[in-house]
Amino acid sequence: MDLARKIAFLAQDTQKNKADIKDLQYQMEELTETVRQMAYEMQRDRENQAHERGNLLPRLEVVLLRSEQRRLTAGAHPDFCERIRTNKHHRWRKREGTGSGGTAAGDLGSG
């Protein structure tokens, strides 16, 4: 009879282990899905931050150029101011890769 009890105990233990394994598999699936969602949201946050940084730099440059232009035009001779504006505008276009022809994106115009 001792062997029969051992077999019954092992069968019961095996059933409990199977139930525990199913529970752990379910928990692992939930955890995996949560990690996937977090990774997706982190990637979106990184992309949004990169996009915002990319937009911030050109806006900052425009503000700085306008500020510089206002400062220079406050008391300078008009011909001098025009030469400064044209020179900066030309350098800005050159840096943006538009050369001397066409209109650069974000062109300040007469400002």
C-alpha positions in Angstrom: 0.0 0.0 0.0 2.9 2.3 0.6 3.6 2.3 -3.2 0.0 3.2 -4.0 0.1 6.2 -1.6 3.3 7.4 -3.2 1.8 7.1 -6.7 -1.3 9.0 -5.6 0.8 11.7 -3.9 2.9 12.1 -7.0 -0.1 12.3 -9.3 -1.7 14.9 -7.0 1.7 16.8 -6.9 1.9 16.6 -10.7 -1.6 18.1 -11.1 -0.7 20.9 -8.8 2.5 21.6 -10.7 0.6 21.7 -14.0 -1.9 24.2 -12.6 0.9 26.3 -11.2 2.7 26.2 -14.6 -0.5 27.4 -16.4 -0.8 30.2 -13.9 2.8 31.3 -14.3 2.5 31.1 -18.1 -0.5 33.5 -17.9 1.3 35.9 -15.7 4.3 35.8 -18.0 2.1 36.6 -21.0 0.6 39.6 -19.1 4.1 40.8 -18.1 5.4 40.4 -21.7 2.5 42.5 -23.0 3.0 45.2 -20.4 6.7 45.3 -21.3 5.9 45.6 -25.0 3.5 48.5 -24.3 6.1 50.3 -22.2 8.7 49.8 -24.9 6.4 51.2 -27.6 5.5 54.2 -25.4 9.2 54.8 -24.6 10.0 54.7 -28.4 7.2 57.2 -29.1 8.4 59.5 -26.4 11.9 59.4 -27.8 10.6 60.1 -31.3 8.5 63.0 -30.0 11.4 64.5 -28.1 13.7 64.2 -31.1 11.0 65.9 -33.2 10.6 68.7 -30.7 14.4 69.2 -30.5 14.5 69.3 -34.2 11.9 72.0 -34.3 13.4 73.9 -31.5 16.8 74.6 -33.1 15.5 76.4 -36.2 13.1 78.4 -34.2 15.9 79.4 -31.8 18.0 80.4 -34.8 15.3 82.6 -36.2 14.8 84.3 -32.9 18.5 84.9 -32.5 18.8 86.3 -36.1 15.9 88.6 -35.6 17.3 89.8 -32.3 20.7 90.4 -33.9 19.1 92.3 -36.8 17.1 94.5 -34.4 20.1 95.3 -32.3 22.1 96.2 -35.4 19.4 98.3 -37.0 18.8 100.3 -33.8 21.5 102.9 -34.6 23.4 101.8 -37.6 23.4 103.3 -41.1 20.8 101.6 -43.4 23.4 100.5 -46.0 25.4 98.8 -43.3 22.4 97.1 -41.9 21.4 95.8 -45.4 24.9 94.4 -46.0 24.8 92.6 -42.6 21.3 91.2 -43.3 22.3 90.0 -46.8 25.5 88.4 -45.5 23.8 86.5 -42.7 21.0 85.5 -45.0 23.5 84.2 -47.5 25.4 82.2 -44.8 22.2 80.8 -43.5 21.2 79.6 -47.0 24.6 78.1 -47.6 24.4 76.2 -44.3 21.0 74.9 -45.2 22.3 73.7 -48.6 20.0 75.8 -50.7 22.9 77.8 -52.3 22.0 81.2 -53.8 19.0 80.1 -55.8 15.5 79.2 -54.6 13.9 79.8 -51.2 15.2 78.2 -48.1 12.7 76.6 -45.7 12.0 79.0 -42.9 13.3 82.0 -44.9 13.0 85.2 -42.8 12.4 87.5 -45.6 12.5 91.2 -44.5 11.7 90.1 -41.0 
